[in-house]
Amino acid sequence: MTSQSTDANIIPKFEPTLVIAFPDVLLAGPKILLSANATSTHGQPIAEWSHYFKRQSAKKPSTSSKVASADVKAIIYSATTFTDPQQQQQQNLSLLTIAAAPPTTEQAYNLCKAIVDHARTSNTHKIILLGASNFVSKEQKTHVAQIHHDSLKGFPVLPKDVPLGDHILNTFLTLLTFIDIPTVALIHPAKKGMSLRESQAIIEDLTASLVSVIGDKNSTEFSAERAFNHKVHKIEDEEDLESMMYL
């Protein structure tokens, strides 16, 4: 297990494999990463990127201590090490959770670009996007979209012409098309108002899919049960987090 410190002036260097969870329609991705063993013990907010979550309001100044504290917690980073049974060697993994969407599409784009640029300077070898999205599919299981990467089998392919109901996910996929970093997007179809049983099934499938892709099938790092029961932080004194997911 590894950990890296963060403060207002330091953004930790990403590990060779970077997993990014975005604030999806069910918060499935954030729940999986935030409940991971590495995040629960070593997860740290990246204060340097908190300005992407600042909301300009005459009634509620974004400089208030309560809002500033909530903004900082909107993006959490941790790192862990696991043994890849196929390569018989240790692999380093970064977990980056965007727990809330920035207030504007411009801020969301700038945050995504900052993350992609930092992945480039960190010499990240692979990016995995994880979450649920509002799209229609006959197969209620995790779909895959691959950019500069075509070796992953066993998942239904996300059709290129299917509109995804998530601005941050779309931004990442667009940016990474022009960046030479192999990327795998694990996306499960979902929508608002799903039952607890449906939400649990989605989280279980996404968790199993992530574990399968990173190659650590015997790991206790990720747990669907922990993820389902995890409570994601909500920004206080601002709009409810759910209303921020659709920009």
Sequence and secondary structure as in RCSB ss.txt:
>XXXX:A:sequence
MTSQSTDANIIPKFEPTLVIAFPDVLLAGPKILLSANATSTHGQPIAEWSHYFKRQSAKKPSTSSKVASADVKAI
IYSATTFTDPQQQQQQNLSLLTIAAAPPTTEQAYNLCKAIVDHARTSNTHKIILLGASNFVSKEQKTHVAQIHHD
SLKGFPVLPKDVPLGDHILNTFLTLLTFIDIPTVALIHPAKKGMSLRESQAIIEDLTASLVSVIGDKNSTEFSAE
RAFNHKVHKIEDEEDLESMMYL
>XXXX:A:secstr
      BTTB     SEEEEE   TT HHHHHHHTSHHHHHH EE GGGGGGG    SSS TTSHHHHHHHHTTE
EEEEEEEEETTTTEEEEEEEEEE S  SSHHHHHHHHHHHHHHHHHTT  EEEEEEEE    SS S EEEEES  
   SS B  TTS  S HHHHHHHHHHHTS S EEEEEEE  TT  HHHHHHHHHHHHHHHHHHHT TT  S  HH
HHHH      TTSS GGGGS  
